Amino acid sequence: MDITADFDNADTVSVDTLALEKIVLEEREQEIQELKSLGKKVCHLHTSLLYYRNTKSKMGTVCYEAWKTLVKKVGGSQNGWLDLGHCLQIAKSDLDYIMNSVRDDPVDIVLKVYMQNEKATLDKIVEAFVTLNRYDILKTIEDPFLNLAQCFNKDDSGYQSNGNSNGCKEIISLTKNLPNDLPPALNKNIVIKDKDPNRPNQPKPRPVTKKADKENKNETPILFLTFTEDGHQTAQNIQDYVEDWADVSPVTVITLSDRREEVYQNPEKFIREYFEKADFVVPIITSGYLNEIRSCNTDGPNTTDNLDYKYVNFIYTLIVNHYIHATGCLNKKVRTVLPQRVDVDVFKHISMYPDLMPFTHESKFNEQFKAFLKKGQP
């Protein structure tokens, strides 16, 4: 059998390599254009949809798969999360905080910081990877993002857009239904910014409520709050909760910032007096609070202008002395509160402080503190 017949003219066969290269480049360019067009297909989807979870529904599975693929692919690249954060215009201070102070997956944290913006749509994430020339990432997330877009297509899902008549789709978002579990320093809903950029950020003192004005006359129950900077929002929340109580007798909530003028006259005297008067001293336990009270803390003296932060250690010393000497290690004075989005490290370390146990989660504050106060009434 002659197997060389087909190659008799082999010397005359040539391959137009330039033509092949041109075909490859054209195919590559077409693929890149298709990846770039991915942004148009998800421009009406808010990044919060990545965090929808319902294992029993197709939509929940698709959302989780899109989130998992994105986090895994970006996380597999050196500094991928940092490049993405820069392209999404996340503040450098936030990125530095994520790098130095957050132990969770940085890609996940970047997405959660970004999605606090009402206009944080997925197309901007696509555009970020185009800017970075990370078509490998775009190729990986293409199918999960297309599946996500298909789930929220109004013709398939039953979703009815309230968009304008000009054809623009309304942004589909879940931000109102998702808990914001970011650390306080990254949570834009609670970080208070001062108008003067040269002045340290300090919470504004709340006006003294009518309940506090009546405290001396009516001998109302007293809750004395103590907290560091990352517990300030919870302190404000507690004051709001108590003000809304309609089924219990009036209660006075004391913070040092609210009584600034009185505290300045003689801080130690004021704090000792209200420590004794208070029905309950209420430490708000955060990472900042635990760091402040640790005996191994080598930081310099607390020079903050905020009185509540300034005297945390002094109040904690009173707590320890009362717990050990006045009550014989029975906790009758202190009722600790953990914030809604408490750092996981707090749970690891709070057991080291029996004088701060037991604790009440902020979500249970109304129920448990009403019970505490009623129990103390004659």
HELIX and SHEET records of a PDB file:
HELIX    1   1 ALA A    5  PHE A    7  5                                   3    
HELIX    2   2 ALA A   10  THR A   12  5                                   3    
HELIX    3   3 THR A   17  LYS A   36  1                                  20    
HELIX    4   4 LEU A   38  LYS A   41  1                                   4    
HELIX    5   5 THR A   47  TYR A   51  5                                   5    
HELIX    6   6 LYS A   58  GLY A   75  1                                  18    
HELIX    7   7 GLY A   80  CYS A   87  1                                   8    
HELIX    8   8 LYS A   92  SER A  101  1                                  10    
HELIX    9   9 PRO A  106  TYR A  114  1                                   9    
HELIX   10  10 LEU A  122  THR A  131  1                                  10    
HELIX   11  11 TYR A  135  CYS A  151  1                                  17    
HELIX   12  12 LYS A  154  SER A  157  1                                   4    
HELIX   13  13 THR A  175  ASN A  177  5                                   3    
HELIX   14  14 LYS A  210  ASP A  213  1                                   4    
HELIX   15  15 GLU A  215  ASN A  218  1                                   4    
HELIX   16  16 GLU A  229  GLY A  231  5                                   3    
HELIX   17  17 HIS A  232  GLU A  243  1                                  12    
HELIX   18  18 ARG A  260  GLN A  265  1                                   6    
HELIX   19  19 PRO A  267  LYS A  277  1                                  11    
HELIX   20  20 SER A  287  ILE A  293  1                                   7    
HELIX   21  21 LEU A  307  LYS A  310  1                                   4    
HELIX   22  22 VAL A  312  ASN A  321  1                                  10    
HELIX   23  23 HIS A  322  ALA A  326  3                                   5    
HELIX   24  24 VAL A  344  HIS A  349  1                                   6    
HELIX   25  25 ILE A  350  MET A  352  5                                   3    
HELIX   26  26 PRO A  354  LEU A  356  5                                   3    
HELIX   27  27 GLU A  362  LYS A  364  5                                   3    
HELIX   28  28 PHE A  365  GLY A  376  1                                  12    
SHEET    1   A 3 THR A 252  ILE A 254  0                                        
SHEET    2   A 3 ILE A 222  THR A 226  1                                        
SHEET    3   A 3 PHE A 280  PRO A 283  1                                        
SHEET    1   B 2 THR A 336  LEU A 338  0                                        
SHEET    2   B 2 PHE A 359  HIS A 361  1                                        
END                                                                             
